[in-house]
Amino acid sequence: METKIMFVFSKKLLAPMSTRVPLEVQEIIDTLAESQGSDRAKWLRDAIDKKIELETGQSSSEHIEKSKNTTSTSVFKNVCRNLKSFWQALKKPDVAGRASSTAIHNHSGK
């Protein structure tokens, strides 16, 4: 005799675990997106873009362009500042002498 066990899962259990949005909210967004001839992902991207535009006064594409400008980022400026300080330190005779003698000492295996 064969026994069949059937499980009934709710939609919440079938939703991806990485989803942090309640199922009810997902359904509302899906309904809104479908009414506008879109899908959830595109609708959310558009909503995020509009929120960024409202809060910053610029579109997300402008924001991305500015963030890709590496010549004005603080990280770039710090690297340049550190390299400049290092280069200036190497120009000083006492620092350059110690650096070269340390390098020779390290390479000779002593």
Secondary structure, DSSP 4 states (H G I P E B T S, - for coil): ----------HHHHS-TT--S-HHHHHHHHHHHHHTT--HHHHHHHHHHHHHHHHHSS-HHHHHHHHH-GGGSHHHHHHHHHHHHHHHHHHSHHHHHHHHHHHHHHHTT-
